[in-house]
């Protein structure tokens, strides 16, 4: 991925109607889902439908990803074999329990004839074991890994929790910890950190507020479960006009004094890390304009 997607929209792989709208949904990345949104009896049909969609999709639309079934499931090998033949942007790996799982999927992609351009987006906190193994992503580079996100719903089910949020909408401490660890693991691995979904797609204000906060904390994109969430997420993960102006001033100041280590702007000491951050912010703003 040359540009990190802001919005990652799930679309059920067995819904011809919803797949037909994918190209114009506004999301930066579409995830054709073969896992949770597809009943066991419909897995084969969903796989065939997803393959057909990928074969005929236009290159002008959003980046196309496919969430396969978990490693070790009866459907996984068939998913990989059917999907990689059509060279999607990548595969989304659910129930990932550490970098070794990503490497295993990478091997399956290669054995199925998939090129090196097929990336992997790992959902890496859906089991208790997965949370403990997040630190492994900081140990060494993982081939094909392009993004890492976290999941609150599956983790709640795995530990037997009756819920994962307080009455005010904030996550319980355990889930906040998993979220923070996933963000740090992604940054340590040098891949995109993607925040989890906002389950209530009618709660536009809650989605907007939490997405703005997620970007401030370091996430650069978010999962979505409904097309109505896409525009809100896209806006929330874009730099504001004030941020763009400030970043431009930082870049301009260092351009005038290229040998400076620090520069004072409006009484604030700005150093090289600030320049790097400003440069990345301007590049991201330009990429989506």
MARVODO-470015 format. One record per residue (C-alpha): residue number from 1; residue in three letters; x, y, z. Coordinates in Angstrom, 2 decimals, padded with zeros to 5 digits. Layout:
N
   nr  rest       px       py       pz
  NUM   ALA        X        Y        Z
...
END
This chain:
289
   nr  rest       px       py       pz
    1   UNK   000.00   000.00   000.00
    2   UNK   001.51   003.25  -001.08
    3   UNK  -001.18   005.23   000.79
    4   UNK  -002.66   003.95   004.04
    5   UNK  -006.45   003.66   003.73
    6   UNK  -008.52   005.79   006.07
    7   UNK  -011.63   003.61   005.84
    8   UNK  -011.76  -000.19   005.61
    9   UNK  -015.35  -001.23   004.83
   10   UNK  -016.52  -004.81   005.37
   11   UNK  -018.92  -006.17   002.74
   12   UNK  -020.40  -009.68   003.09
   13   UNK  -018.97  -011.95   000.43
   14   UNK  -022.29  -013.65  -000.16
   15   UNK  -024.27  -010.47  -000.92
   16   UNK  -024.39  -009.80  -004.64
   17   UNK  -026.39  -006.63  -004.02
   18   UNK  -023.84  -005.15  -001.61
   19   UNK  -020.85  -006.19  -003.74
   20   UNK  -022.41  -004.39  -006.69
   21   UNK  -022.22  -001.14  -004.71
   22   UNK  -018.63  -001.62  -003.51
   23   UNK  -016.95   000.32  -006.30
   24   UNK  -018.87   003.50  -005.40
   25   UNK  -019.05   003.20  -001.61
   26   UNK  -016.40   005.87  -001.02
   27   UNK  -014.17   003.67   001.13
   28   UNK  -010.44   003.67   000.54
   29   UNK  -010.37  -000.11   001.05
   30   UNK  -013.15  -002.67   000.78
   31   UNK  -012.88  -005.95   002.70
   32   UNK  -014.92  -008.71   001.09
   33   UNK  -015.79  -010.85   004.08
   34   UNK  -015.76  -014.64   003.94
   35   UNK  -015.68  -015.08   007.71
   36   UNK  -018.06  -013.72   010.35
   37   UNK  -020.76  -012.25   008.10
   38   UNK  -021.16  -015.49   006.12
   39   UNK  -023.04  -018.51   007.46
   40   UNK  -021.25  -021.85   007.37
   41   UNK  -023.67  -023.16   004.77
   42   UNK  -022.89  -020.22   002.46
   43   UNK  -019.07  -020.28   002.65
   44   UNK  -018.54  -021.95  -000.73
   45   UNK  -021.01  -019.65  -002.48
   46   UNK  -019.41  -016.58  -000.89
   47   UNK  -015.96  -017.72  -001.99
   48   UNK  -017.14  -018.16  -005.58
   49   UNK  -018.96  -014.83  -005.56
   50   UNK  -015.92  -013.01  -004.16
   51   UNK  -013.67  -014.62  -006.76
   52   UNK  -016.00  -013.57  -009.54
   53   UNK  -016.18  -010.03  -008.23
   54   UNK  -012.39  -009.73  -008.03
   55   UNK  -012.01  -011.09  -011.56
   56   UNK  -014.25  -008.41  -013.01
   57   UNK  -013.49  -005.45  -010.73
   58   UNK  -012.18  -002.20  -012.17
   59   UNK  -008.74  -001.00  -011.17
   60   UNK  -010.20   002.48  -010.61
   61   UNK  -012.19   001.51  -007.52
   62   UNK  -011.13   001.09  -003.89
   63   UNK  -008.36  -001.27  -002.85
   64   UNK  -009.89  -004.75  -002.63
   65   UNK  -009.08  -007.02   000.30
   66   UNK  -010.63  -010.30   001.38
   67   UNK  -011.08  -011.50   004.94
   68   UNK  -010.51  -015.21   004.79
   69   UNK  -011.51  -017.76   007.41
   70   UNK  -009.02  -018.39   010.25
   71   UNK  -005.91  -020.50   009.83
   72   UNK  -006.70  -024.11   010.63
   73   UNK  -010.37  -023.78   009.72
   74   UNK  -011.81  -026.12   007.06
   75   UNK  -012.35  -023.14   004.74
   76   UNK  -008.97  -021.39   004.95
   77   UNK  -007.01  -023.24   002.27
   78   UNK  -009.90  -023.06  -000.18
   79   UNK  -010.25  -019.32   000.49
   80   UNK  -006.58  -018.64  -000.19
   81   UNK  -006.48  -020.78  -003.33
   82   UNK  -009.55  -019.14  -004.82
   83   UNK  -008.74  -015.55  -003.92
   84   UNK  -005.02  -015.10  -004.64
   85   UNK  -005.55  -016.15  -008.25
   86   UNK  -007.21  -012.76  -008.78
   87   UNK  -004.42  -010.70  -007.12
   88   UNK  -006.35  -008.68  -004.53
   89   UNK  -004.57  -005.91  -002.65
   90   UNK  -004.34  -008.32   000.23
   91   UNK  -005.91  -010.76   002.65
   92   UNK  -007.29  -009.91   006.07
   93   UNK  -006.31  -012.56   008.63
   94   UNK  -008.78  -013.00   011.52
   95   UNK  -007.91  -014.65   014.84
   96   UNK  -004.23  -013.89   014.26
   97   UNK  -002.15  -015.05   017.23
   98   UNK   001.19  -013.45   016.49
   99   UNK   003.69  -012.94   013.68
  100   UNK   004.04  -016.67   013.12
  101   UNK   000.44  -016.78   011.88
  102   UNK   001.16  -014.00   009.41
  103   UNK   004.17  -015.93   008.17
  104   UNK   002.05  -019.08   007.81
  105   UNK  -000.48  -017.19   005.72
  106   UNK   002.33  -015.71   003.65
  107   UNK   003.55  -019.23   002.89
  108   UNK   000.04  -020.28   001.85
  109   UNK  -000.23  -017.27  -000.47
  110   UNK   003.10  -018.13  -002.09
  111   UNK   002.19  -021.81  -002.50
  112   UNK  -001.08  -020.77  -004.15
  113   UNK   000.88  -018.73  -006.69
  114   UNK   000.27  -015.32  -005.15
  115   UNK   002.81  -012.60  -005.92
  116   UNK   004.74  -010.57  -003.37
  117   UNK   002.37  -007.65  -003.91
  118   UNK  -000.43  -009.44  -002.04
  119   UNK  -000.27  -008.01   001.47
  120   UNK  -001.70  -009.09   004.82
  121   UNK  -003.82  -007.13   007.31
  122   UNK  -003.84  -008.97   010.62
  123   UNK  -006.63  -008.64   013.19
  124   UNK  -004.52  -009.37   016.20
  125   UNK  -006.43  -009.22   019.50
  126   UNK  -009.38  -011.55   019.01
  127   UNK  -008.18  -014.19   021.49
  128   UNK  -006.41  -013.94   024.87
  129   UNK  -003.33  -015.66   023.41
  130   UNK  -003.21  -013.10   020.61
  131   UNK  -002.98  -010.19   023.05
  132   UNK  -000.01  -011.75   024.83
  133   UNK   001.76  -012.30   021.50
  134   UNK   001.47  -008.74   020.19
  135   UNK   005.01  -008.01   021.35
  136   UNK   006.29  -010.47   018.76
  137   UNK   005.55  -007.96   016.01
  138   UNK   008.30  -005.74   017.43
  139   UNK   010.96  -008.46   017.25
  140   UNK   011.58  -008.73   013.51
  141   UNK   010.05  -007.65   010.18
  142   UNK   007.15  -009.79   009.02
  143   UNK   006.93  -010.28   005.27
  144   UNK   003.71  -009.08   003.60
  145   UNK   002.35  -007.47   006.78
  146   UNK   000.89  -004.08   005.83
  147   UNK  -001.66  -003.33   008.55
  148   UNK  -002.62  -004.44   012.03
  149   UNK  -005.99  -003.89   013.66
  150   UNK  -007.69  -005.07   016.80
  151   UNK  -011.09  -006.55   017.58
  152   UNK  -013.18  -006.02   020.69
  153   UNK  -016.21  -008.16   019.94
  154   UNK  -014.45  -011.50   019.44
  155   UNK  -012.18  -010.87   022.41
  156   UNK  -015.20  -010.25   024.64
  157   UNK  -016.70  -013.54   023.54
  158   UNK  -013.39  -015.36   024.01
  159   UNK  -013.03  -014.29   027.65
  160   UNK  -016.72  -014.63   028.51
  161   UNK  -017.29  -010.91   029.09
  162   UNK  -020.90  -009.71   029.06
  163   UNK  -019.79  -006.53   027.28
  164   UNK  -016.77  -004.46   026.38
  165   UNK  -017.95  -000.88   026.98
  166   UNK  -019.14   001.23   029.90
  167   UNK  -022.46   003.08   029.80
  168   UNK  -020.74   006.20   028.43
  169   UNK  -019.40   004.23   025.45
  170   UNK  -015.79   003.99   026.62
  171   UNK  -014.07   000.61   026.54
  172   UNK  -013.47  -001.43   029.68
  173   UNK  -009.86  -001.37   030.85
  174   UNK  -008.96  -004.78   029.42
  175   UNK  -010.05  -003.73   025.93
  176   UNK  -008.32  -000.36   026.21
  177   UNK  -005.13  -002.24   027.04
  178   UNK  -005.52  -004.55   024.04
  179   UNK  -006.16  -001.53   021.82
  180   UNK  -003.07   000.28   023.07
  181   UNK  -000.91  -002.80   022.64
  182   UNK  -002.17  -003.27   019.08
  183   UNK  -001.32   000.34   018.24
  184   UNK   002.18  -000.03   019.66
  185   UNK   002.69  -003.38   017.90
  186   UNK   001.74  -001.86   014.55
  187   UNK   004.09   001.08   015.02
  188   UNK   006.90  -001.19   016.18
  189   UNK   006.38  -003.35   013.08
  190   UNK   006.30  -000.31   010.80
  191   UNK   002.79  -001.05   009.48
  192   UNK  -000.53   000.79   009.53
  193   UNK  -002.41   000.83   012.85
  194   UNK  -006.16   000.46   012.19
  195   UNK  -008.76   001.10   014.87
  196   UNK  -011.64  -001.29   015.42
  197   UNK  -015.20  -000.81   014.21
  198   UNK  -017.93   001.28   015.84
  199   UNK  -020.69  -001.28   016.18
  200   UNK  -023.67   001.11   016.25
  201   UNK  -023.73   002.40   012.67
  202   UNK  -026.58   004.79   013.55
  203   UNK  -024.45   006.57   016.15
  204   UNK  -022.81   009.07   013.82
  205   UNK  -021.69   011.46   016.54
  206   UNK  -020.11   008.68   018.58
  207   UNK  -018.30   007.40   015.49
  208   UNK  -017.04   010.88   014.63
  209   UNK  -015.88   011.65   018.16
  210   UNK  -014.10   008.34   018.68
  211   UNK  -012.50   008.45   015.22
  212   UNK  -011.07   011.92   015.78
  213   UNK  -009.68   010.69   019.10
  214   UNK  -008.24   007.58   017.45
  215   UNK  -006.36   009.67   014.90
  216   UNK  -005.00   011.92   017.66
  217   UNK  -003.75   008.81   019.46
  218   UNK  -001.86   007.51   016.42
  219   UNK  -004.24   005.35   014.39
  220   UNK  -004.39   006.20   010.70
  221   UNK  -007.54   004.33   009.67
  222   UNK  -010.59   002.50   010.94
  223   UNK  -012.74  -000.51   010.18
  224   UNK  -016.34   000.15   009.08
  225   UNK  -019.38  -002.12   008.95
  226   UNK  -021.81   000.12   007.07
  227   UNK  -021.43   002.47   004.08
  228   UNK  -022.93   005.30   006.15
  229   UNK  -019.81   005.24   008.33
  230   UNK  -017.34   005.74   005.48
  231   UNK  -017.57   009.49   004.93
  232   UNK  -017.33   010.19   008.66
  233   UNK  -014.24   008.02   009.01
  234   UNK  -012.60   009.51   005.92
  235   UNK  -013.09   013.02   007.25
  236   UNK  -011.91   012.16   010.77
  237   UNK  -008.65   010.65   009.53
  238   UNK  -007.71   013.65   007.40
  239   UNK  -005.53   016.47   008.75
  240   UNK  -007.46   019.63   009.61
  241   UNK  -006.87   022.93   007.81
  242   UNK  -005.10   024.24   010.91
  243   UNK  -002.79   021.22   011.04
  244   UNK  -001.96   021.56   007.35
  245   UNK  -001.16   025.25   007.79
  246   UNK   001.09   024.58   010.80
  247   UNK   002.88   021.72   009.06
  248   UNK   003.46   023.90   006.03
  249   UNK   005.06   026.57   008.19
  250   UNK   007.37   024.01   009.79
  251   UNK   008.50   022.67   006.42
  252   UNK   009.00   026.20   005.07
  253   UNK   011.04   027.24   008.10
  254   UNK   013.44   024.32   007.76
  255   UNK   013.68   024.92   004.02
  256   UNK   014.96   028.42   004.79
  257   UNK   017.44   027.04   007.36
  258   UNK   018.34   023.55   006.12
  259   UNK   021.28   023.12   008.50
  260   UNK   019.30   023.97   011.63
  261   UNK   018.59   021.32   014.21
  262   UNK   015.86   023.32   015.93
  263   UNK   013.87   026.36   014.88
  264   UNK   011.66   028.69   016.90
  265   UNK   008.18   029.35   015.52
  266   UNK   005.82   031.52   017.55
  267   UNK   007.74   030.83   020.72
  268   UNK   007.75   027.04   020.18
  269   UNK   010.95   025.07   019.68
  270   UNK   010.54   022.83   016.64
  271   UNK   013.11   020.12   015.93
  272   UNK   013.75   017.49   013.25
  273   UNK   011.18   014.95   014.51
  274   UNK   008.56   017.69   014.16
  275   UNK   009.75   018.26   010.59
  276   UNK   009.40   014.58   009.81
  277   UNK   005.89   014.52   011.25
  278   UNK   004.92   017.67   009.34
  279   UNK   006.24   016.24   006.07
  280   UNK   004.23   013.04   006.51
  281   UNK   001.09   014.97   007.40
  282   UNK   001.35   017.11   004.25
  283   UNK   001.97   014.03   002.11
  284   UNK  -001.10   012.30   003.54
  285   UNK  -003.25   015.39   003.00
  286   UNK  -002.07   015.61  -000.61
  287   UNK  -002.71   011.93  -001.27
  288   UNK  -006.45   012.27  -000.68
  289   UNK  -006.99   015.62  -002.43
END
